[in-house]
Structure formats: structure tokens, C-alpha cells
Amino acid sequence: MSAGIDFAKDLVFKDLEFSSNTEVLKFLSSKLQEKGYVKEGYQKAILDREEEYPTGLPSADIKIAIPHADHNLVNKATLAIGVLRKPVEFKSMEDPDKSLDVSVIIMLALSEPHGHIEMLQRVVKLIQNPEVLREIVEAPSTDEVINKLEPYLIA
């Protein structure tokens, strides 16, 4: 996987403040587009998909969302990661009627049709480690966030 993913350190953002999941999704997807990782329709696809198929993942403590869109809209595979100062509400992937307060958003821009499954498995390993999630949210710097995430996302 690491060969296919460009882990762009300038796409990791911490201390973000947004009042809704739409705002954070627009922010991350626009950063992906600015840097040429995704095509024009990516942001709309992300927002539409979130409406229909929510991406919030339930976990014991810190909640994560993994928004993504069709691989055809991706020029080059990467991740955009946002760590929020205050959680925003995402609907649960398991139960769309349930809301989750999400603190970490890992936006997947994957160019392989089946890449999401492998990345999802990596994210699940991360969710199963609440201690690391807390360290990510409390990290003093973006570099520290990257150091905590890399072993999970870029194995």
C-alpha cells in the first residue's frame, strides 16, 4: 500500500475548528484539489456520499470519520487528515440514525477501486488503540500527529 499512497505531510491539519461536518469535508477536499490530488467533482462526490453513506466510525473514546469518493475522481492516491479542536457531528456508518462526535477525519483519496478496504482495515487497527487516538488529538504539533499516524496508515 505504501507504494501506492503519497502520504503528504502538508495534508495533515490539526487544531481545526468547524461547526459542521460539511465545513470540514469542504476544507479537506478543497486542499486535495488545490494540490492536484483529486479532480473537479471530488468535493461534491464526498458531500453527496456522506449524505447517503455516512462515514463516522463508532469507537470507545475518540471518534473517526473516513470520508471518501469514487476512485475515478482521484489523480494521485493520498490522505487528507484533519484533527479537530472540538468534535463535529457525523452520522454513524453502522447506524445512520445515530450521531457521533468525530474528532479525527481521515479523508481517503484512493486511486484503486479496492484500496478502501485495505485502508479501512488500517483505520480499524487505529480505532482499536484508544491511547494512540488520544495522543493524536492531544499532539502538540502536526509532526507529532504524523508520527503517531504513520505506523498505522503507511505500513
Chimera marker file (.cmm) of the C-alpha trace (Angstrom):
<marker_set name="trace">
<marker id="1" x="0.000" y="0.000" z="0.000" r="1" g="1" b="0" radius="0.5"/>
<marker id="2" x="2.736" y="2.484" z="0.873" r="1" g="1" b="0" radius="0.5"/>
<marker id="3" x="3.944" y="2.357" z="-2.710" r="1" g="1" b="0" radius="0.5"/>
<marker id="4" x="0.525" y="3.474" z="-3.905" r="1" g="1" b="0" radius="0.5"/>
<marker id="5" x="-0.117" y="6.172" z="-1.295" r="1" g="1" b="0" radius="0.5"/>
<marker id="6" x="1.605" y="9.515" z="-1.181" r="1" g="1" b="0" radius="0.5"/>
<marker id="7" x="1.435" y="10.482" z="2.490" r="1" g="1" b="0" radius="0.5"/>
<marker id="8" x="1.583" y="14.237" z="2.018" r="1" g="1" b="0" radius="0.5"/>
<marker id="9" x="2.581" y="15.891" z="5.270" r="1" g="1" b="0" radius="0.5"/>
<marker id="10" x="1.100" y="19.175" z="4.050" r="1" g="1" b="0" radius="0.5"/>
<marker id="11" x="-2.318" y="17.493" z="4.031" r="1" g="1" b="0" radius="0.5"/>
<marker id="12" x="-2.307" y="16.899" z="7.790" r="1" g="1" b="0" radius="0.5"/>
<marker id="13" x="-4.074" y="19.626" z="9.743" r="1" g="1" b="0" radius="0.5"/>
<marker id="14" x="-4.501" y="19.929" z="13.490" r="1" g="1" b="0" radius="0.5"/>
<marker id="15" x="-6.470" y="22.293" z="15.727" r="1" g="1" b="0" radius="0.5"/>
<marker id="16" x="-9.115" y="22.770" z="13.047" r="1" g="1" b="0" radius="0.5"/>
<marker id="17" x="-12.303" y="24.493" z="14.117" r="1" g="1" b="0" radius="0.5"/>
<marker id="18" x="-15.505" y="23.904" z="12.187" r="1" g="1" b="0" radius="0.5"/>
<marker id="19" x="-19.131" y="23.890" z="13.225" r="1" g="1" b="0" radius="0.5"/>
<marker id="20" x="-20.287" y="21.077" z="10.915" r="1" g="1" b="0" radius="0.5"/>
<marker id="21" x="-19.045" y="18.023" z="9.093" r="1" g="1" b="0" radius="0.5"/>
<marker id="22" x="-19.858" y="19.747" z="5.787" r="1" g="1" b="0" radius="0.5"/>
<marker id="23" x="-17.390" y="22.532" z="6.589" r="1" g="1" b="0" radius="0.5"/>
<marker id="24" x="-14.577" y="20.144" z="7.450" r="1" g="1" b="0" radius="0.5"/>
<marker id="25" x="-15.308" y="17.969" z="4.394" r="1" g="1" b="0" radius="0.5"/>
<marker id="26" x="-15.198" y="21.049" z="2.146" r="1" g="1" b="0" radius="0.5"/>
<marker id="27" x="-11.938" y="22.186" z="3.741" r="1" g="1" b="0" radius="0.5"/>
<marker id="28" x="-10.127" y="18.851" z="3.343" r="1" g="1" b="0" radius="0.5"/>
<marker id="29" x="-11.442" y="18.141" z="-0.160" r="1" g="1" b="0" radius="0.5"/>
<marker id="30" x="-10.516" y="21.644" z="-1.344" r="1" g="1" b="0" radius="0.5"/>
<marker id="31" x="-6.954" y="21.113" z="-0.051" r="1" g="1" b="0" radius="0.5"/>
<marker id="32" x="-6.778" y="17.857" z="-2.029" r="1" g="1" b="0" radius="0.5"/>
<marker id="33" x="-7.979" y="19.638" z="-5.146" r="1" g="1" b="0" radius="0.5"/>
<marker id="34" x="-5.650" y="22.647" z="-4.689" r="1" g="1" b="0" radius="0.5"/>
<marker id="35" x="-2.693" y="20.276" z="-4.633" r="1" g="1" b="0" radius="0.5"/>
<marker id="36" x="-3.891" y="18.336" z="-7.676" r="1" g="1" b="0" radius="0.5"/>
<marker id="37" x="-4.619" y="15.014" z="-5.968" r="1" g="1" b="0" radius="0.5"/>
<marker id="38" x="-8.270" y="14.966" z="-6.985" r="1" g="1" b="0" radius="0.5"/>
<marker id="39" x="-10.432" y="16.069" z="-9.896" r="1" g="1" b="0" radius="0.5"/>
<marker id="40" x="-13.033" y="18.819" z="-10.042" r="1" g="1" b="0" radius="0.5"/>
<marker id="41" x="-16.066" y="16.762" z="-8.930" r="1" g="1" b="0" radius="0.5"/>
<marker id="42" x="-14.384" y="15.217" z="-5.879" r="1" g="1" b="0" radius="0.5"/>
<marker id="43" x="-15.767" y="17.638" z="-3.285" r="1" g="1" b="0" radius="0.5"/>
<marker id="44" x="-19.364" y="17.260" z="-4.493" r="1" g="1" b="0" radius="0.5"/>
<marker id="45" x="-18.931" y="13.472" z="-4.562" r="1" g="1" b="0" radius="0.5"/>
<marker id="46" x="-17.609" y="13.489" z="-0.971" r="1" g="1" b="0" radius="0.5"/>
<marker id="47" x="-20.534" y="15.591" z="0.262" r="1" g="1" b="0" radius="0.5"/>
<marker id="48" x="-23.133" y="13.563" z="-1.650" r="1" g="1" b="0" radius="0.5"/>
<marker id="49" x="-21.684" y="10.286" z="-0.451" r="1" g="1" b="0" radius="0.5"/>
<marker id="50" x="-21.611" y="11.448" z="3.170" r="1" g="1" b="0" radius="0.5"/>
<marker id="51" x="-25.346" y="12.214" z="2.933" r="1" g="1" b="0" radius="0.5"/>
<marker id="52" x="-26.171" y="8.791" z="1.586" r="1" g="1" b="0" radius="0.5"/>
<marker id="53" x="-23.486" y="6.616" z="3.193" r="1" g="1" b="0" radius="0.5"/>
<marker id="54" x="-22.207" y="8.194" z="6.412" r="1" g="1" b="0" radius="0.5"/>
<marker id="55" x="-18.582" y="7.581" z="7.343" r="1" g="1" b="0" radius="0.5"/>
<marker id="56" x="-18.465" y="8.058" z="11.121" r="1" g="1" b="0" radius="0.5"/>
<marker id="57" x="-16.893" y="5.076" z="12.870" r="1" g="1" b="0" radius="0.5"/>
<marker id="58" x="-18.078" y="4.267" z="16.375" r="1" g="1" b="0" radius="0.5"/>
<marker id="59" x="-15.311" y="3.685" z="18.887" r="1" g="1" b="0" radius="0.5"/>
<marker id="60" x="-14.935" y="3.697" z="22.636" r="1" g="1" b="0" radius="0.5"/>
<marker id="61" x="-13.480" y="7.167" z="23.001" r="1" g="1" b="0" radius="0.5"/>
<marker id="62" x="-12.161" y="9.351" z="20.171" r="1" g="1" b="0" radius="0.5"/>
<marker id="63" x="-14.332" y="9.010" z="17.061" r="1" g="1" b="0" radius="0.5"/>
<marker id="64" x="-13.036" y="8.957" z="13.482" r="1" g="1" b="0" radius="0.5"/>
<marker id="65" x="-14.704" y="9.546" z="10.120" r="1" g="1" b="0" radius="0.5"/>
<marker id="66" x="-13.302" y="8.216" z="6.857" r="1" g="1" b="0" radius="0.5"/>
<marker id="67" x="-14.960" y="10.128" z="4.024" r="1" g="1" b="0" radius="0.5"/>
<marker id="68" x="-14.075" y="9.029" z="0.513" r="1" g="1" b="0" radius="0.5"/>
<marker id="69" x="-15.356" y="9.243" z="-3.048" r="1" g="1" b="0" radius="0.5"/>
<marker id="70" x="-15.121" y="7.268" z="-6.256" r="1" g="1" b="0" radius="0.5"/>
<marker id="71" x="-11.557" y="6.353" z="-7.274" r="1" g="1" b="0" radius="0.5"/>
<marker id="72" x="-12.249" y="7.760" z="-10.757" r="1" g="1" b="0" radius="0.5"/>
<marker id="73" x="-12.108" y="11.255" z="-9.228" r="1" g="1" b="0" radius="0.5"/>
<marker id="74" x="-8.589" y="10.728" z="-7.842" r="1" g="1" b="0" radius="0.5"/>
<marker id="75" x="-5.467" y="11.761" z="-9.784" r="1" g="1" b="0" radius="0.5"/>
<marker id="76" x="-2.963" y="10.503" z="-7.215" r="1" g="1" b="0" radius="0.5"/>
<marker id="77" x="-3.647" y="8.460" z="-4.087" r="1" g="1" b="0" radius="0.5"/>
<marker id="78" x="-3.204" y="10.241" z="-0.775" r="1" g="1" b="0" radius="0.5"/>
<marker id="79" x="-4.872" y="11.029" z="2.542" r="1" g="1" b="0" radius="0.5"/>
<marker id="80" x="-6.025" y="14.349" z="3.938" r="1" g="1" b="0" radius="0.5"/>
<marker id="81" x="-6.200" y="14.293" z="7.719" r="1" g="1" b="0" radius="0.5"/>
<marker id="82" x="-7.937" y="16.753" z="9.988" r="1" g="1" b="0" radius="0.5"/>
<marker id="83" x="-7.718" y="16.781" z="13.764" r="1" g="1" b="0" radius="0.5"/>
<marker id="84" x="-10.439" y="18.965" z="15.242" r="1" g="1" b="0" radius="0.5"/>
<marker id="85" x="-10.168" y="21.143" z="18.321" r="1" g="1" b="0" radius="0.5"/>
<marker id="86" x="-13.819" y="20.386" z="19.095" r="1" g="1" b="0" radius="0.5"/>
<marker id="87" x="-15.654" y="17.371" z="17.630" r="1" g="1" b="0" radius="0.5"/>
<marker id="88" x="-18.308" y="17.803" z="14.933" r="1" g="1" b="0" radius="0.5"/>
<marker id="89" x="-21.274" y="15.549" z="14.313" r="1" g="1" b="0" radius="0.5"/>
<marker id="90" x="-21.071" y="12.804" z="11.726" r="1" g="1" b="0" radius="0.5"/>
<marker id="91" x="-23.649" y="10.080" z="11.212" r="1" g="1" b="0" radius="0.5"/>
<marker id="92" x="-22.530" y="6.568" z="12.076" r="1" g="1" b="0" radius="0.5"/>
<marker id="93" x="-21.503" y="4.220" z="9.281" r="1" g="1" b="0" radius="0.5"/>
<marker id="94" x="-23.152" y="1.339" z="11.180" r="1" g="1" b="0" radius="0.5"/>
<marker id="95" x="-26.379" y="3.161" z="12.034" r="1" g="1" b="0" radius="0.5"/>
<marker id="96" x="-27.139" y="6.343" z="10.040" r="1" g="1" b="0" radius="0.5"/>
<marker id="97" x="-29.754" y="7.360" z="12.617" r="1" g="1" b="0" radius="0.5"/>
<marker id="98" x="-27.026" y="7.632" z="15.218" r="1" g="1" b="0" radius="0.5"/>
<marker id="99" x="-24.791" y="10.699" z="15.521" r="1" g="1" b="0" radius="0.5"/>
<marker id="100" x="-21.156" y="10.557" z="16.554" r="1" g="1" b="0" radius="0.5"/>
<marker id="101" x="-18.929" y="13.368" z="17.798" r="1" g="1" b="0" radius="0.5"/>
<marker id="102" x="-15.942" y="12.967" z="15.491" r="1" g="1" b="0" radius="0.5"/>
<marker id="103" x="-12.516" y="14.426" z="16.313" r="1" g="1" b="0" radius="0.5"/>
<marker id="104" x="-10.329" y="12.897" z="13.590" r="1" g="1" b="0" radius="0.5"/>
<marker id="105" x="-11.183" y="12.876" z="9.884" r="1" g="1" b="0" radius="0.5"/>
<marker id="106" x="-9.132" y="10.721" z="7.533" r="1" g="1" b="0" radius="0.5"/>
<marker id="107" x="-10.233" y="11.613" z="4.022" r="1" g="1" b="0" radius="0.5"/>
<marker id="108" x="-9.290" y="8.849" z="1.639" r="1" g="1" b="0" radius="0.5"/>
<marker id="109" x="-8.323" y="9.812" z="-1.891" r="1" g="1" b="0" radius="0.5"/>
<marker id="110" x="-7.551" y="6.372" z="-3.267" r="1" g="1" b="0" radius="0.5"/>
<marker id="111" x="-6.987" y="5.604" z="-6.925" r="1" g="1" b="0" radius="0.5"/>
<marker id="112" x="-7.568" y="1.848" z="-6.717" r="1" g="1" b="0" radius="0.5"/>
<marker id="113" x="-11.144" y="0.546" z="-6.649" r="1" g="1" b="0" radius="0.5"/>
<marker id="114" x="-10.370" y="-1.829" z="-3.786" r="1" g="1" b="0" radius="0.5"/>
<marker id="115" x="-7.929" y="0.396" z="-1.923" r="1" g="1" b="0" radius="0.5"/>
<marker id="116" x="-10.608" y="1.485" z="0.521" r="1" g="1" b="0" radius="0.5"/>
<marker id="117" x="-10.898" y="-1.969" z="2.051" r="1" g="1" b="0" radius="0.5"/>
<marker id="118" x="-7.223" y="-2.205" z="2.894" r="1" g="1" b="0" radius="0.5"/>
<marker id="119" x="-7.151" y="1.349" z="4.240" r="1" g="1" b="0" radius="0.5"/>
<marker id="120" x="-10.292" y="0.665" z="6.263" r="1" g="1" b="0" radius="0.5"/>
<marker id="121" x="-8.531" y="-2.283" z="7.892" r="1" g="1" b="0" radius="0.5"/>
<marker id="122" x="-5.665" y="0.023" z="8.836" r="1" g="1" b="0" radius="0.5"/>
<marker id="123" x="-8.046" y="2.608" z="10.291" r="1" g="1" b="0" radius="0.5"/>
<marker id="124" x="-9.821" y="-0.114" z="12.298" r="1" g="1" b="0" radius="0.5"/>
<marker id="125" x="-6.456" y="-1.048" z="13.866" r="1" g="1" b="0" radius="0.5"/>
<marker id="126" x="-6.033" y="2.601" z="14.801" r="1" g="1" b="0" radius="0.5"/>
<marker id="127" x="-9.520" y="2.783" z="16.338" r="1" g="1" b="0" radius="0.5"/>
<marker id="128" x="-8.718" y="-0.278" z="18.415" r="1" g="1" b="0" radius="0.5"/>
<marker id="129" x="-5.937" y="1.715" z="20.043" r="1" g="1" b="0" radius="0.5"/>
<marker id="130" x="-7.693" y="4.493" z="22.022" r="1" g="1" b="0" radius="0.5"/>
<marker id="131" x="-4.400" y="5.527" z="23.614" r="1" g="1" b="0" radius="0.5"/>
<marker id="132" x="-2.876" y="6.431" z="20.225" r="1" g="1" b="0" radius="0.5"/>
<marker id="133" x="-6.054" y="8.253" z="19.186" r="1" g="1" b="0" radius="0.5"/>
<marker id="134" x="-5.894" y="10.353" z="22.337" r="1" g="1" b="0" radius="0.5"/>
<marker id="135" x="-2.211" y="11.106" z="21.639" r="1" g="1" b="0" radius="0.5"/>
<marker id="136" x="-3.145" y="12.197" z="18.101" r="1" g="1" b="0" radius="0.5"/>
<marker id="137" x="-5.846" y="14.560" z="19.338" r="1" g="1" b="0" radius="0.5"/>
<marker id="138" x="-3.591" y="15.949" z="22.068" r="1" g="1" b="0" radius="0.5"/>
<marker id="139" x="-0.419" y="16.100" z="19.960" r="1" g="1" b="0" radius="0.5"/>
<marker id="140" x="1.380" y="19.441" z="20.334" r="1" g="1" b="0" radius="0.5"/>
<marker id="141" x="2.391" y="19.640" z="16.680" r="1" g="1" b="0" radius="0.5"/>
<marker id="142" x="1.423" y="18.427" z="13.230" r="1" g="1" b="0" radius="0.5"/>
<marker id="143" x="4.715" y="16.489" z="13.084" r="1" g="1" b="0" radius="0.5"/>
<marker id="144" x="3.680" y="14.621" z="16.206" r="1" g="1" b="0" radius="0.5"/>
<marker id="145" x="0.284" y="13.794" z="14.637" r="1" g="1" b="0" radius="0.5"/>
<marker id="146" x="2.102" y="12.443" z="11.570" r="1" g="1" b="0" radius="0.5"/>
<marker id="147" x="4.491" y="10.377" z="13.732" r="1" g="1" b="0" radius="0.5"/>
<marker id="148" x="1.529" y="8.759" z="15.530" r="1" g="1" b="0" radius="0.5"/>
<marker id="149" x="-0.440" y="8.068" z="12.337" r="1" g="1" b="0" radius="0.5"/>
<marker id="150" x="2.321" y="6.817" z="10.047" r="1" g="1" b="0" radius="0.5"/>
<marker id="151" x="2.783" y="3.359" z="11.597" r="1" g="1" b="0" radius="0.5"/>
<marker id="152" x="-0.932" y="2.687" z="11.108" r="1" g="1" b="0" radius="0.5"/>
<marker id="153" x="-1.615" y="4.280" z="7.759" r="1" g="1" b="0" radius="0.5"/>
<marker id="154" x="1.650" y="3.794" z="5.881" r="1" g="1" b="0" radius="0.5"/>
<marker id="155" x="2.823" y="0.335" z="6.893" r="1" g="1" b="0" radius="0.5"/>
<link id1="1" id2="2" r="1" g="1" b="0" radius="0.2"/>
<link id1="2" id2="3" r="1" g="1" b="0" radius="0.2"/>
<link id1="3" id2="4" r="1" g="1" b="0" radius="0.2"/>
<link id1="4" id2="5" r="1" g="1" b="0" radius="0.2"/>
<link id1="5" id2="6" r="1" g="1" b="0" radius="0.2"/>
<link id1="6" id2="7" r="1" g="1" b="0" radius="0.2"/>
<link id1="7" id2="8" r="1" g="1" b="0" radius="0.2"/>
<link id1="8" id2="9" r="1" g="1" b="0" radius="0.2"/>
<link id1="9" id2="10" r="1" g="1" b="0" radius="0.2"/>
<link id1="10" id2="11" r="1" g="1" b="0" radius="0.2"/>
<link id1="11" id2="12" r="1" g="1" b="0" radius="0.2"/>
<link id1="12" id2="13" r="1" g="1" b="0" radius="0.2"/>
<link id1="13" id2="14" r="1" g="1" b="0" radius="0.2"/>
<link id1="14" id2="15" r="1" g="1" b="0" radius="0.2"/>
<link id1="15" id2="16" r="1" g="1" b="0" radius="0.2"/>
<link id1="16" id2="17" r="1" g="1" b="0" radius="0.2"/>
<link id1="17" id2="18" r="1" g="1" b="0" radius="0.2"/>
<link id1="18" id2="19" r="1" g="1" b="0" radius="0.2"/>
<link id1="19" id2="20" r="1" g="1" b="0" radius="0.2"/>
<link id1="20" id2="21" r="1" g="1" b="0" radius="0.2"/>
<link id1="21" id2="22" r="1" g="1" b="0" radius="0.2"/>
<link id1="22" id2="23" r="1" g="1" b="0" radius="0.2"/>
<link id1="23" id2="24" r="1" g="1" b="0" radius="0.2"/>
<link id1="24" id2="25" r="1" g="1" b="0" radius="0.2"/>
<link id1="25" id2="26" r="1" g="1" b="0" radius="0.2"/>
<link id1="26" id2="27" r="1" g="1" b="0" radius="0.2"/>
<link id1="27" id2="28" r="1" g="1" b="0" radius="0.2"/>
<link id1="28" id2="29" r="1" g="1" b="0" radius="0.2"/>
<link id1="29" id2="30" r="1" g="1" b="0" radius="0.2"/>
<link id1="30" id2="31" r="1" g="1" b="0" radius="0.2"/>
<link id1="31" id2="32" r="1" g="1" b="0" radius="0.2"/>
<link id1="32" id2="33" r="1" g="1" b="0" radius="0.2"/>
<link id1="33" id2="34" r="1" g="1" b="0" radius="0.2"/>
<link id1="34" id2="35" r="1" g="1" b="0" radius="0.2"/>
<link id1="35" id2="36" r="1" g="1" b="0" radius="0.2"/>
<link id1="36" id2="37" r="1" g="1" b="0" radius="0.2"/>
<link id1="37" id2="38" r="1" g="1" b="0" radius="0.2"/>
<link id1="38" id2="39" r="1" g="1" b="0" radius="0.2"/>
<link id1="39" id2="40" r="1" g="1" b="0" radius="0.2"/>
<link id1="40" id2="41" r="1" g="1" b="0" radius="0.2"/>
<link id1="41" id2="42" r="1" g="1" b="0" radius="0.2"/>
<link id1="42" id2="43" r="1" g="1" b="0" radius="0.2"/>
<link id1="43" id2="44" r="1" g="1" b="0" radius="0.2"/>
<link id1="44" id2="45" r="1" g="1" b="0" radius="0.2"/>
<link id1="45" id2="46" r="1" g="1" b="0" radius="0.2"/>
<link id1="46" id2="47" r="1" g="1" b="0" radius="0.2"/>
<link id1="47" id2="48" r="1" g="1" b="0" radius="0.2"/>
<link id1="48" id2="49" r="1" g="1" b="0" radius="0.2"/>
<link id1="49" id2="50" r="1" g="1" b="0" radius="0.2"/>
<link id1="50" id2="51" r="1" g="1" b="0" radius="0.2"/>
<link id1="51" id2="52" r="1" g="1" b="0" radius="0.2"/>
<link id1="52" id2="53" r="1" g="1" b="0" radius="0.2"/>
<link id1="53" id2="54" r="1" g="1" b="0" radius="0.2"/>
<link id1="54" id2="55" r="1" g="1" b="0" radius="0.2"/>
<link id1="55" id2="56" r="1" g="1" b="0" radius="0.2"/>
<link id1="56" id2="57" r="1" g="1" b="0" radius="0.2"/>
<link id1="57" id2="58" r="1" g="1" b="0" radius="0.2"/>
<link id1="58" id2="59" r="1" g="1" b="0" radius="0.2"/>
<link id1="59" id2="60" r="1" g="1" b="0" radius="0.2"/>
<link id1="60" id2="61" r="1" g="1" b="0" radius="0.2"/>
<link id1="61" id2="62" r="1" g="1" b="0" radius="0.2"/>
<link id1="62" id2="63" r="1" g="1" b="0" radius="0.2"/>
<link id1="63" id2="64" r="1" g="1" b="0" radius="0.2"/>
<link id1="64" id2="65" r="1" g="1" b="0" radius="0.2"/>
<link id1="65" id2="66" r="1" g="1" b="0" radius="0.2"/>
<link id1="66" id2="67" r="1" g="1" b="0" radius="0.2"/>
<link id1="67" id2="68" r="1" g="1" b="0" radius="0.2"/>
<link id1="68" id2="69" r="1" g="1" b="0" radius="0.2"/>
<link id1="69" id2="70" r="1" g="1" b="0" radius="0.2"/>
<link id1="70" id2="71" r="1" g="1" b="0" radius="0.2"/>
<link id1="71" id2="72" r="1" g="1" b="0" radius="0.2"/>
<link id1="72" id2="73" r="1" g="1" b="0" radius="0.2"/>
<link id1="73" id2="74" r="1" g="1" b="0" radius="0.2"/>
<link id1="74" id2="75" r="1" g="1" b="0" radius="0.2"/>
<link id1="75" id2="76" r="1" g="1" b="0" radius="0.2"/>
<link id1="76" id2="77" r="1" g="1" b="0" radius="0.2"/>
<link id1="77" id2="78" r="1" g="1" b="0" radius="0.2"/>
<link id1="78" id2="79" r="1" g="1" b="0" radius="0.2"/>
<link id1="79" id2="80" r="1" g="1" b="0" radius="0.2"/>
<link id1="80" id2="81" r="1" g="1" b="0" radius="0.2"/>
<link id1="81" id2="82" r="1" g="1" b="0" radius="0.2"/>
<link id1="82" id2="83" r="1" g="1" b="0" radius="0.2"/>
<link id1="83" id2="84" r="1" g="1" b="0" radius="0.2"/>
<link id1="84" id2="85" r="1" g="1" b="0" radius="0.2"/>
<link id1="85" id2="86" r="1" g="1" b="0" radius="0.2"/>
<link id1="86" id2="87" r="1" g="1" b="0" radius="0.2"/>
<link id1="87" id2="88" r="1" g="1" b="0" radius="0.2"/>
<link id1="88" id2="89" r="1" g="1" b="0" radius="0.2"/>
<link id1="89" id2="90" r="1" g="1" b="0" radius="0.2"/>
<link id1="90" id2="91" r="1" g="1" b="0" radius="0.2"/>
<link id1="91" id2="92" r="1" g="1" b="0" radius="0.2"/>
<link id1="92" id2="93" r="1" g="1" b="0" radius="0.2"/>
<link id1="93" id2="94" r="1" g="1" b="0" radius="0.2"/>
<link id1="94" id2="95" r="1" g="1" b="0" radius="0.2"/>
<link id1="95" id2="96" r="1" g="1" b="0" radius="0.2"/>
<link id1="96" id2="97" r="1" g="1" b="0" radius="0.2"/>
<link id1="97" id2="98" r="1" g="1" b="0" radius="0.2"/>
<link id1="98" id2="99" r="1" g="1" b="0" radius="0.2"/>
<link id1="99" id2="100" r="1" g="1" b="0" radius="0.2"/>
<link id1="100" id2="101" r="1" g="1" b="0" radius="0.2"/>
<link id1="101" id2="102" r="1" g="1" b="0" radius="0.2"/>
<link id1="102" id2="103" r="1" g="1" b="0" radius="0.2"/>
<link id1="103" id2="104" r="1" g="1" b="0" radius="0.2"/>
<link id1="104" id2="105" r="1" g="1" b="0" radius="0.2"/>
<link id1="105" id2="106" r="1" g="1" b="0" radius="0.2"/>
<link id1="106" id2="107" r="1" g="1" b="0" radius="0.2"/>
<link id1="107" id2="108" r="1" g="1" b="0" radius="0.2"/>
<link id1="108" id2="109" r="1" g="1" b="0" radius="0.2"/>
<link id1="109" id2="110" r="1" g="1" b="0" radius="0.2"/>
<link id1="110" id2="111" r="1" g="1" b="0" radius="0.2"/>
<link id1="111" id2="112" r="1" g="1" b="0" radius="0.2"/>
<link id1="112" id2="113" r="1" g="1" b="0" radius="0.2"/>
<link id1="113" id2="114" r="1" g="1" b="0" radius="0.2"/>
<link id1="114" id2="115" r="1" g="1" b="0" radius="0.2"/>
<link id1="115" id2="116" r="1" g="1" b="0" radius="0.2"/>
<link id1="116" id2="117" r="1" g="1" b="0" radius="0.2"/>
<link id1="117" id2="118" r="1" g="1" b="0" radius="0.2"/>
<link id1="118" id2="119" r="1" g="1" b="0" radius="0.2"/>
<link id1="119" id2="120" r="1" g="1" b="0" radius="0.2"/>
<link id1="120" id2="121" r="1" g="1" b="0" radius="0.2"/>
<link id1="121" id2="122" r="1" g="1" b="0" radius="0.2"/>
<link id1="122" id2="123" r="1" g="1" b="0" radius="0.2"/>
<link id1="123" id2="124" r="1" g="1" b="0" radius="0.2"/>
<link id1="124" id2="125" r="1" g="1" b="0" radius="0.2"/>
<link id1="125" id2="126" r="1" g="1" b="0" radius="0.2"/>
<link id1="126" id2="127" r="1" g="1" b="0" radius="0.2"/>
<link id1="127" id2="128" r="1" g="1" b="0" radius="0.2"/>
<link id1="128" id2="129" r="1" g="1" b="0" radius="0.2"/>
<link id1="129" id2="130" r="1" g="1" b="0" radius="0.2"/>
<link id1="130" id2="131" r="1" g="1" b="0" radius="0.2"/>
<link id1="131" id2="132" r="1" g="1" b="0" radius="0.2"/>
<link id1="132" id2="133" r="1" g="1" b="0" radius="0.2"/>
<link id1="133" id2="134" r="1" g="1" b="0" radius="0.2"/>
<link id1="134" id2="135" r="1" g="1" b="0" radius="0.2"/>
<link id1="135" id2="136" r="1" g="1" b="0" radius="0.2"/>
<link id1="136" id2="137" r="1" g="1" b="0" radius="0.2"/>
<link id1="137" id2="138" r="1" g="1" b="0" radius="0.2"/>
<link id1="138" id2="139" r="1" g="1" b="0" radius="0.2"/>
<link id1="139" id2="140" r="1" g="1" b="0" radius="0.2"/>
<link id1="140" id2="141" r="1" g="1" b="0" radius="0.2"/>
<link id1="141" id2="142" r="1" g="1" b="0" radius="0.2"/>
<link id1="142" id2="143" r="1" g="1" b="0" radius="0.2"/>
<link id1="143" id2="144" r="1" g="1" b="0" radius="0.2"/>
<link id1="144" id2="145" r="1" g="1" b="0" radius="0.2"/>
<link id1="145" id2="146" r="1" g="1" b="0" radius="0.2"/>
<link id1="146" id2="147" r="1" g="1" b="0" radius="0.2"/>
<link id1="147" id2="148" r="1" g="1" b="0" radius="0.2"/>
<link id1="148" id2="149" r="1" g="1" b="0" radius="0.2"/>
<link id1="149" id2="150" r="1" g="1" b="0" radius="0.2"/>
<link id1="150" id2="151" r="1" g="1" b="0" radius="0.2"/>
<link id1="151" id2="152" r="1" g="1" b="0" radius="0.2"/>
<link id1="152" id2="153" r="1" g="1" b="0" radius="0.2"/>
<link id1="153" id2="154" r="1" g="1" b="0" radius="0.2"/>
<link id1="154" id2="155" r="1" g="1" b="0" radius="0.2"/>
</marker_set>
